[in-house]
Amino acid sequence: MNNPTLNIFITGVGGQGIGLLSEALMRAYDYAGFPVKGVDTHGLAQRGGCVVSHLRIGFESGSPLIEEGKADILLSLERSEAYRNMSRVLRRGGSLAYYDTVWQALPERLGVVGAVNREMIEAVAEERNLTVYFLENRPLEDGRMQNTALLGFAFTKGVFPGLKLSHLISSLEDLLPASVLEKNLKVLKGDV
């Protein structure tokens, strides 16, 4: 990792596993030898609202909150949330990795905003010089593994400087019960 601090903003809709994704990344960076700070929003998982997590990795991270326009990486488990947050939280030249699915976040269901498509994301990315990676929505044995799929996908794209696959595997071994660990490790490695 070349910069003294790496800012990762994670977003999605309640119930998608933002907490696990956030904790897995924090532990992976801890295994890699970096200091990590993080803070999550809680309480919206059962309401279909937006859930976010702020991760700050590095020796000069200060507050766990990422200032608007200062995130290096935006991970999103939902297309609308990716679009809604990419202009607000990502710095120019940052990276976006998102799982290309739509859970109809609360603003969409209420009719406050319309449906988001890839072209809309690509237009903002071009304007702001962002690197965008999207993971096609694909059938998984368990839909709750979308977070692990995005984690593995983003890793293969080189989105997480300073991490090795072994760091991610160790973090999932810490967090997941044996009954689901092997399936999640296959998803992480792209073996499904």
SULSUL-V269289 format. One record per helix or strand. SS is the DSSP state (h for helix, s for strand). FROM is the first residue (numbers start at 1). LEN is the number of residues. If there is no record, write none. Layout:
# SULSUL-V269289
SS | FROM | LEN
SS | FROM | LEN
This chain:
# SULSUL-V269289
s | 5 | 9
h | 18 | 14
s | 36 | 5
s | 50 | 9
s | 71 | 6
h | 79 | 11
s | 90 | 11
h | 106 | 4
h | 118 | 11
s | 131 | 6
h | 143 | 14
h | 165 | 11
h | 178 | 11
